[in-house]
């Protein structure tokens, strides 16, 4: 398999989906009681080297960084899935999960690891932390839509697509772009919430006025 990348070094071509599966497989090689910062550099390198060999990749530092970021996100999402589905029961279980314990579903999870994970996620500290996060999420009327990207990586995509409002990068324009979702069918970007859209439209209008009045006169 020879994986291809687009101009922004994002996976593309016929092996893109296989590469996504590889990221999932790598994330499952991590113990659920770890957090990403505790994963050794040696193990991270091993995951990357195995992936390079499988997809005939060069040891490009940017691609490696993107790969490891994707593994880290997939790992966090999987643990979140375990919590929501099998501990606090806020997620509807798939048919494969009903009446089964995680260690009976996923071969990478040992029973003793699951018991340790469950205990840690039901501790007083974990419960308070979860309640704080839920309260913060509810109070956030304008959540971003960055997906798996951070602002730096997302900005490259916005600029490449000609969506970034100004040539000079700034936090205001980052915020404006991050409020938009991308329609999967049309590829067009839009802001789901009317109140957020009104704020974003006002921001753009004010930005245009500032640029106009700052333009040097002849």
C-alpha positions in Angstrom: 0.0 0.0 0.0 1.4 3.4 -1.0 -0.5 6.1 0.8 -0.8 9.5 -0.9 -1.2 13.0 0.6 -2.7 16.2 -0.6 -1.1 19.6 -0.7 -1.8 20.0 3.0 -0.3 16.6 3.8 -3.7 15.1 4.6 -4.1 11.4 3.6 -5.8 10.9 0.3 -6.3 8.4 -2.5 -7.4 4.7 -2.4 -5.6 3.8 0.9 -6.9 6.7 2.9 -9.6 4.6 4.7 -7.1 1.9 5.4 -4.8 4.5 7.0 -7.7 5.6 9.2 -8.2 2.0 10.3 -4.4 1.8 11.1 -4.7 4.8 13.4 -7.6 3.0 15.2 -5.5 -0.2 15.5 -2.6 1.8 16.9 -4.8 3.5 19.5 -6.1 0.1 20.7 -2.5 -1.0 21.5 -2.5 1.5 24.4 -3.7 0.5 27.8 -6.9 2.3 28.7 -5.5 3.3 32.1 -2.8 5.4 30.4 -3.2 9.0 29.3 -1.4 10.1 26.1 1.4 12.1 27.8 2.4 9.0 29.7 2.9 7.0 26.4 6.6 6.5 26.0 8.5 7.9 23.1 9.7 4.4 22.3 6.2 3.1 21.9 5.2 6.2 19.8 8.1 5.6 17.5 7.2 1.9 17.2 3.7 2.8 16.1 5.0 5.3 13.6 7.6 2.9 12.2 5.1 0.1 11.8 2.8 2.5 9.9 5.6 3.8 7.7 6.5 0.3 6.7 2.9 -0.7 6.0 2.1 2.4 3.9 5.6 3.0 2.4 5.9 6.4 4.0 8.9 8.6 4.4 9.9 9.7 7.8 8.4 13.2 7.4 8.2 15.1 10.7 4.9 16.8 9.8 3.2 13.6 8.7 4.5 11.9 11.8 3.2 14.7 14.0 -0.2 14.5 12.4 -0.2 10.7 12.7 0.5 10.8 16.4 -2.0 13.5 17.0 -4.6 11.4 15.3 -3.7 8.3 17.4 -3.9 10.4 20.6 -7.4 11.8 19.6 -8.7 8.3 18.7 -7.4 7.0 22.0 -9.1 9.8 24.0 -12.3 9.3 22.0 -12.3 5.5 22.7 -11.9 6.0 26.4 -14.7 8.6 26.3 -16.9 6.0 24.5 -16.2 3.5 27.3 -17.2 6.0 29.9 -20.4 7.2 28.2 -21.6 3.8 27.2 -20.5 1.5 30.1 -20.1 3.8 33.2 -22.4 6.8 33.1 -24.8 5.3 30.4 -25.4 8.5 28.4 -24.7 6.8 25.1 -26.9 4.3 23.4 -25.0 1.0 23.0 -24.6 -0.7 19.7 -26.0 -4.2 19.3 -22.6 -5.6 19.8 -22.3 -3.9 23.2 -25.6 -4.8 24.7 -25.3 -7.0 27.8 -21.6 -7.3 27.4 -18.6 -5.9 29.3 -15.9 -4.0 27.4 -13.4 -6.8 28.0 -15.8 -9.2 26.3 -16.1 -6.9 23.2 -12.6 -5.5 22.7 -9.7 -8.0 22.8 -7.2 -5.3 23.8 -9.0 -4.7 27.1 -8.1 -7.1 30.0 -10.7 -7.6 32.7 -8.4 -6.3 35.5 -7.6 -3.2 33.4 -11.3 -2.5 32.9 -12.0 -2.8 36.7 -9.2 -0.3 37.3 -10.5 2.0 34.6 -14.1 1.8 36.0 -12.9 2.5 39.5 -10.9 5.6 38.4 -13.8 7.0 36.4 -16.3 6.6 39.2 -14.0 8.2 41.9 -15.2 11.4 43.6 -12.5 13.4 41.7 -13.5 12.0 38.3 -17.2 12.6 39.0 -16.5 16.3 40.0 -14.3 16.8 36.9 -17.0 15.4 34.6 -19.7 17.5 36.2 -17.5 20.6 35.8 -16.9 19.8 32.1 -20.6 19.2 31.5 -21.5 22.5 33.1 -18.9 24.3 31.1 -20.1 22.7 27.9 -23.7 23.8 28.6 -22.7 27.4 29.3 -20.7 27.6 26.0 -23.2 29.1 23.6 -20.6 29.3 20.8 -18.7 26.0 20.6 -16.1 25.6 17.9 -16.2 23.1 15.1 -12.5 22.2 14.7 -13.0 18.5 14.8 -9.7 16.7 15.1 -7.6 19.7 14.3 -6.0 22.3 16.5 -6.1 26.0 15.4 -2.8 25.9 13.7 -3.7 22.9 11.5 -7.2 24.1 10.9 -5.9 27.6 9.8 -3.8 26.0 7.1 -7.0 24.4 5.7 -9.0 27.6 5.9 -6.3 29.6 4.1 -5.8 26.9 1.5 -9.6 26.9 0.8 -9.6 30.7 0.6 -12.0 30.8 3.6 -9.8 32.8 6.0 -11.0 36.4 6.0 -7.7 38.3 6.1 -4.2 37.8 4.9 -2.8 38.5 8.4 -3.5 35.7 10.9 -5.3 36.7 14.2 -7.4 35.2 16.9 -10.6 36.9 15.8 -10.4 35.4 12.3 -9.5 32.0 13.9 -12.7 32.2 16.0 -14.8 33.3 13.0 -13.7 30.3 11.0 -14.0 27.8 13.8 -17.7 28.7 14.3 -18.4 27.2 10.9 -19.3 23.6 10.2 -18.7 22.1 6.8 -21.6 20.5 4.9 -20.5 17.0 3.9 -22.5 17.0 0.7 -22.0 20.5 -0.7 -18.6 21.3 1.0 -20.0 24.7 2.0 -19.3 26.1 5.4 -22.1 27.4 7.6 -22.8 28.5 11.2 -25.6 26.3 12.7 -26.8 28.7 15.4 -28.5 31.9 14.4 -27.3 33.9 17.4 -23.7 32.8 16.7 -24.1 33.7 13.0 -25.3 37.1 13.9 -22.2 37.7 16.1 -19.9 36.3 13.4 -21.5 38.5 10.7 -21.1 41.6 13.0 -17.5 40.6 13.6 -16.8 40.4 9.8 -18.6 43.8 9.2 -16.5 45.5 11.8 -13.4 43.9 10.5 -14.1 45.2 7.0 -14.7 48.7 8.4 -11.4 48.6 10.3 -9.5 47.6 7.2 -11.2 50.3 5.2 -10.4 53.1 7.6 -6.8 51.9 8.1 -6.2 51.8 4.3 -3.6 54.5 3.5 -4.8 57.5 1.5 -3.1 58.9 -1.5 
